[in-house]
Amino acid sequence: MLKRTSWTSKLTSTIAAGAAALMLFAGFASAHVTVSPTAAQTSAWQTYTIKIPSEKDLPTTKITMKVPEGVAFKQYQPLAGWKITTEKNSSNEVTSITWEVDGDNEGILAGQFQQFNFVVQNPDTATEVAWDAFQYYSDGSIVEWTGQPSDSTPHSITTISEDPAAAGNQATTGGHDSAGTAGNANDDEAAAGDNNAADDTKADDDTTLGDALNDTVTGEPNNTDSDPGTLKLQQATLIVSILALIMSFLGIALATRRKKR
């Protein structure tokens, strides 16, 4: 009776150790959906980038991101192979944007990531905005990136500050896509002696905004190359997982042999 109890205990411990190793290293290999920059200036027309990694052995086929309250969505960047749509409320404000595979595009495959760019106008007061996102896989499963920073699936947060120094990693492009406000752009243009440039730019923006918010963009598949860092993590996870399984089987075999004796 004592021998059987000891054998069962060793077998249970071996299996538990193997399972714990698999869960541990799978956690190390995980990556989050993120929106950057994480700091930006109040009232600025800001270019943001949402980065979507595929954590499963299935392709990601759709991503929906909610536009935070107080953030005014302006434009999105078309991307071949992805259909882009927006939803609006009764006030004609964009409340969410969705990127979905189109045509022959297989989606974001395991070991890959995809980035999508969009432009918004930041709130005019200092605050923190949370970017809730929903990641859809080909099997119909959904990962909701809506949790707090300490959760396993946190949403990304951007700190909006009145201090320009707090927006150190903002986009570096010019015009309305830059970190500066429309007022700052007008000041620079006045100093250069171009009094009409600001009005011309505004007219161009008004034209493209209407098109951007109403159009559905289609194109050819355009999967990104595999992220080297993600691939290395996945390879390491696979190797460690295999070793953990081998150790588990060896433990079972050893326990069985001792039982026969």
N, C-alpha and C positions, 0 to 999 in steps of 0.2 A: 504493500500500500504506500509506503514511504517512497519507493523507487518511482512509482507511477506519478505521485504528486510532484516529485522533483523533476521528472521528465516533462510533465505538463507545464510546470512553472518556467523551465528553461525555454520551451518552445514558445510560450506566450511572450516571454521577454524578448526573444530573438525577433519575432514578427513585429512586436511593438517598436523595437529599435529601428528596424528597416523602414517601417512606415513613417516614423519620426524623421528619419534622414531624408526621405523623399519629400515630405512636407516642408522641411527646413530649407532645402536647396531650391525647391520650386518657388518658395517665397523670395529668395535672393534674386531669382531671375525675373521677377515681375517688374513691370514698368507701369507708369500711370499716364493717363491722358492729361496733358498740360496745356495751358494757354500762357503765352508770353507776349509782351514783357510782364513781369510781376510788379512793376512800379511804373506809374505814368503820371502825367501832369493834368490838373483840373482843366476842363473845357477844351483840351487838345483834340484835334482830329488825329486819331491814333491807328496805326496799322498793327493788328494783332495776328498771331499765328497759333493755331491749335494743332498740336502734334498727337497723332493717334498711333500707338503701337498695337500690334496683334499679339496678345498674350497666349492665345489658345492655338491648337493645331488646326484651326479653321480660319478661313478668311473673314475679315471684317467687311461687311457689304454696305453698311449705312451708319452715319453718325448724325445725331441731332443735338444741337447746342442751343440752350435757352439764352436769350439776351437778358442780362441782369437789369433790374429796375434802375432807372436813372441813366442808363446807357442808351444812346441813340444810334441804332444801326444805320450805316450809310451805304456801303458797297461791299461786294465780295469779288474775289479774283477767280475768273473762270479757270477750270482745270480739265484737260482732256480726259475722257473716260469716266467723268463724274457728272451726274445730274444734280443741279443745285436749285433748291426751292426755299422760299421763305413763307412764314405765317405772320399774319397781322391781326391786331385787335380792332375794335370798333373805331378807334381813333387813327387808324391807318399807320400805326407804329409796328415795326417788325418785332415780334416777340420770340421767334426762333428761326434757325436756319438749319437745313438738312442737306448733307452731302450723301448721295446714293450712287452705287455703281451703275454704269450705263453701257450699253453695247456689249462688247466682248470682254470688258474689264472683269477680272475675277475678284477684285477687291484687294484689300491689304492682307497679304499672305503671312503665315507664321515666319517670324524672323525679320519682318519688314515693318516700316512705319510710313505714314503719309502725313504731310503738312498742308493745311489749308489757311489761306490768308483772307482777312476781311478788315474793313475800316469802320470805326465807330467814332462818335464824339463822346468824350468822357464827361462824367458829371461835373457840374460847375462848383461843387463843394468837396472838400476832402472826405474820403470815405474808403471803404473796402468793398469791392464787388466780387461776387462768387460766380464762376462759370459752370453751371450744371450741364453735364453732357451725358448722352445715352449712346452706348456702343452696341451695334447689332451685328451678330455673327450669322454665318450662312445657315446654321441649324435652327435659327429663330431665337436663340438665347440672347439676353440683353444684360449688359453690365451698366449699372447706373452710377456714374461718377458724380454723386451728389452729397457725399458724406463730409464730415469735418476733417481737418488735417490729420487727426490721430486715427481716423478710420482706415479700413483696408482699401476702400474705393473713394478717396476724397475728391472734392471739386477743387479746381484751381482758383487761386485768389490773386487779384491785382489790387495793390494799394494805390489809391488816387490821392495825390498830394498837391498842395499849392506851391510847394517848394520845388523848383525845377531840378535841384540836385537830387531829389528823391526819385527822379525818373531817369536814372543814368543809363539804363539799357533799352531805351526807346528806339524806335525805327529811325534810321539815318537818312531816309529819302526826303526830298524837298516838298514844298507845297503843303496841301492839306494833309498829306500822309505823314508829315514830320511831327516831332514832339511839340512844336510851338503852336500857339493859338493863332486864330485868324488875325487878331489884333497885332501880334508880333510880326506877322508876315506883312501886314500893311505898313508898319513902321519901317521895315527894311526896304520895302519898295519905294516909300516916300524918300528915304535917304538916298536911294539910287536915282531918283528923279523920274521914276516910272509911275505916274499917277493912275494910269488906266489898267495896269497889270492885275490889280486886285479884283476889279470888276469883271475883267475877262475870265479870270480863274473861276470866280463864283458862277458865271454863266455856264462855263464848261461843266462844273460840278452839278449844277441843277439839271443839266441835260443827261448826264450819265447816271445820276441817282435814280431817276424814274425808270430808265432801262434796266438798271442793275436789280432793282427790287421786283420787277415784274417778269423778267426774262427767265427762261429755263435753259441752262447751258448743257449742251451735250458734246460728245467728242469721242475720240478713240481711246482705248485703254492706255493707261500711263502709270503702271505700278512703279513705285520707287525701288531703288536698289536696296539690298539687305543692309541693315545697320550693323557694322562690324562689332560694336560693343554688345548689342543684343544677341548676335549670333554666338559670340564667345561665351556669354552667360548661359545660353541655351545648350551649347555643346558641353560646358562644364556640368550643367545640371543633368544632362543625359548620362554623362560618364559616371557621375556620383550616384545617380539613381540605379544604374546597372550594377555598380559595385555593391550598393546597399542590398539589391535583390540577390546577388551572388552570396553575400554574407548571410542573408536570411536562409537561403537554401542550404548552405553549408552547415548552419546551425541546426536546421531541421534534420539533415542527414546525420550529423554527429549525435544529436539527441536520440534519433531512431536506433543508431548503432549501439549506443549505451543501453537502450531499453532491451535490445535483443540479448545483450550480455547478462 
